[in-house]
Amino acid sequence: MAIELTDANFSELVLKSDKPVLVDFWAEWCGPCRMVGPVVEELSKDFEGIAVVGKVDVDSNPNISMEYGIRNIPTLLIFKNGQIVDKQVGAVPKNVLADKIQAQI
């Protein structure tokens, strides 16, 4: 299951991770986010132990959303060694996101 990321735990779980991290910035009211949600959950199972998969609710965590300039959702960022290495804005098929994660392993 995807980890719930917050302003409070983001640094510890994402920036200090020794594995690649996929972060889904989303909101409850966002239609495309609801389409990407199940895909993100599947990826969390597919990459369990290999990569970290988490979700940030932009309404509940405005600080981290502002820090990364999230203006459109869903926005999916991939971090490696605390740095953004890839970005996807908008809903895409599962294989697109899986390939982006795989490229960082």
N, C-alpha and C positions, 0 to 999 in steps of 0.2 A: 504494500500500500504506500502511496506517495506520502511523504512527510509533510506535516503542516509547518510551514516556515513563517516566522514572525519577525518584526523589527528586533525583538529581544534575542532570538536564537539564530538569526541569519549568519552572523559572523562566524559563530562556532560551527554550524552545520554545513555552510557553503564555502566560505572563504578559507577555512582551515582544513577542509576535507582533503584527504590524500587520494581521493577518487574523483573522476569527472562528475559534475553535478548538473542536472537538467532542472531549471527552475521555471515553473509555469506561473506567470502573473495573470490572475483571473479575477472575476467578480460574479456573484450569484445571479445578477440581472443580465449578464452578457450571454446572448444566444450562441455565438461561435465558441465561447468558453465552455458551454455545456456540451458542445460537440467534441472538443478537444479533451475534456475531462476524462472520459473512459479510456481514451488512447494513452493519456499520461499514466493512468492506473495500470494499464497493461504493460507499459514500458517499465514501470517500477518493479513488476514481477519478472519481466524478461531480463532485466539487468541487475537483479538482486545480487548483492555481493560484489558487483563489478563497477556499478555507478550508483550515485545517489539521485533520487528523483523526488522533487518537492514542489509544493504549491504555495504561492503567496496570494492571499486575498487582499487586493489593492485597497478595498474600502476599510478593512481592519488594520492595515499596515501601511499607512501613507508615507512614512519616513523612508522605508527601503524602496518603495515605488518611485518616490521623488529622486532619491539618490541615483537611481539607474535611469532616470528620464523616461519612465514608462508612460506613454501618452495614448497608446492603442492597446487594447487587449482582445484576444490573448496575445501576450508576448512571451516567448520562450527563450530564455538565455541559457547557454551552456558555459559553465565555468570549469577551468582547470587551473590548479595551483593558485586559486584566489583571483584569477583574471577571466574576463569574458573572452571566450574563444570562438563563439558562434551565436547567432541570433536568428530567430524566426518570428515574424509578426503575422498573425492571422492563423486560421485553421489550415492544417495540411494533413495529408495521409500519414498513417503511423510509420510507414517505411522511410519517409523523409526524415522524421525525428530520430528513428532508430539508426539511420546511416550517420546522422550528425553526432550522435553519442558514440557510435562505434569508431568514428574517426578520431576520437579523443582517448581511446583506450590503449 
